[in-house]
Every structure is written in structure tokens, then in C-alpha cells.
């Protein structure tokens, strides 16, 4: 029986190792050829893959502790299945859109108003000292949050400056990463700092520690997406992604995905103002806080804030949503000088012939 366990352990360990090594090798090899691929390796999956493989192999080599090692391996295996929902591929499959759907989604994002909020958290630190069986003492420190509050500030004006999403190439599936960038106009930053100070003064008596933070985000924006532009291979699907995780070849599968699907990134840029004195195309007025009528600073949800008064669009975004790169137009091709390849001068290769290729269609 032990011989069978040993053989099974060796076979499964080789399977675990080969699936990960082949995936990593193929991904690195493709990256050396194509620079538009997703460059990062799936490090969390590799980490869990190694740990599960090691503990599972130990169950077959150390029989007296096999149930302990097997229990640890199963525990790590279950944790890995939970972390699969945090992978970029899982999130992108949930946000798989065609070119038409992507264009409609981007048009909605351009009309979105960022949500600006202040969060106050009051807390203190508790220290517990316990005696161990050997007479020594151990100390544990815990942070206890006693009060939290969130307030929203109304945006008074917004300018969407999101550039166009240019697509070139012919790949049927593209990994699209949307990154938000929010800029503040006029005296908005000074107002934000003042509001943080006001909220701190109002709540600092509640506990020993009081922390006030400001954040802003574009509601409905999904950072990981897939853009479908044609028929892609049937093995690229969310079901096989989960199957690869259950059968322990997820490192290989994710590396194959990242070496097959090109990646692009689009910044979603919003310039916002909470400064009542700010006017578009006018030099900003450098005023003190006392000279500015501060915007509403209420404990409301974003929908209630925006229902009072929708902020005006200060300037329309005229950039196209989704477009192809067009080839450059030359009036006279004879006027273009192309350096020639010379294999016999200098060290062999002096100048390489310049070649311009223009691909019609799609990809990012």
C-alpha cells in the first residue's frame, strides 16, 4: 500500500511541477516576442501551487504524518479556490463586452459624475497580556474602532478628458484595463484639506486616535475587462478557468491566457471642481478659505447629493469612443527617402531598412 502511495505521490508531484513550469516558460517566451501582452506572472497562483504541491508530496513520503500534511494541503487548496475570484482573468470574464457594448459602456462612463467622500474613523489600541503554561507572558495588540462616519461633498462641475480608445491589429480578444484619474480644479484641493481639518476637529474628542481621509471614484467603472472583437478559441472561457483551478493547472492556463491575449490600458480622466468661484477658461482666483462659500458637506448618500442638483458638464468631450488608427497620408511617395541596408560596411549592419506596415481593423 505504501508503495502505491509513493508512486502516486511522485506522479502527481511531477504533474504539478510540469504544469507550472511549462506555463511560466511559455509566458516568458511569448513576452520576448510580443511587448503588448500582460507582462505579470500569476504570482498568487504560483505561491499556492508550490505550497499545495509540497504538502501533498509530503503526505506520500512521510506516512506517519500524512494526515497532518494532507489536512494542510486541503486547507491551502480551499483558500486558493477563494482567491480565484480575485484574479484579473475572473474579473475580466465577468466584464466581457463586444465592441458595441464597450462603446456604450465608455459613453456612460464619460457621463458619470465622480463620488467624493470624507471618512472619519476613531479608534484606540487594546493590549492584552496572557500567561502561558510555561509561565511566560505573551502580549497581543488589537485596534478597536469605536466610531465611523462618511460624508459626501457635492461636485459643482466636471470635465471628462478621457482619450479615445484606439484599436489596431487583428486579435479577437483584448484585455482592457481602465484606470481612473481624478484632477481637482481651482481651489478644490484647498477646500478638501479644510474640510478634512473641520471633520477632524468635530470628532477628535471621541477616542484617542482620529483619522480623516478623502477619496473619490467614478461609480460603475470596472478596471478589468475583456473586449471581444471576433470569434476567439473555445478554450478561452470562464468555465475552463475554474476547472484549471480545481484540477491544479491554473498556473499553466492563466499563463496561456496572458500569452495569447494582448493588453491595453485606457485612463478615465475626470477634472472636477468643488470650488464655487471656478470658471472654465478663466484664470483661477487664489482666495483664502474664508473668502470661499464652501459646498454642501452632508451625511447623505451620493444619489441624494446628486438629486439635489446635477453638476454641469463644463466642457464636452469630443474625442471618439472607440476608433481604428488610420494610416498616414502621403501626397508624394517619391519624396520619402528610405535608408538602405548595407551588410558590408562598418561592423556588418549599419542601417536597417525602415518598413512601415499599417494594419486595418482592430486591437488595442
ABEGO torsion letter per residue (X at the ends): XAAAAAAAAAAAAAAAAAAAAAAAAAAAAAAAABAABBABBBAAAAAAAAAAAAAAAAAAABAAAAAAAAAAAAAAAAAAAAAAAABAAAAAAAABBBAAAAAAAAAAAAABBBBBBBBBBBBBBBBBBBBBAAGBBBBBBBBBBABBBBBBBBBABBBBABBBBBBBEABABBBBBBBBBBBBBEAAAAAAAAAAAAAAAAAAAABABBBBBBBBBBBGBBABBBBBAEBBBAABBAAAAAAAAAAGAAAAAAAAAAAABBBBBBBBBBBBBABAABBBGBBBBBBBAAABBBBBBBBBBAAAAAAABBBBBABBBABBABBBBBBBBBABAAABBBBBBBAABEAGBABBBBBBBBBBEBEX
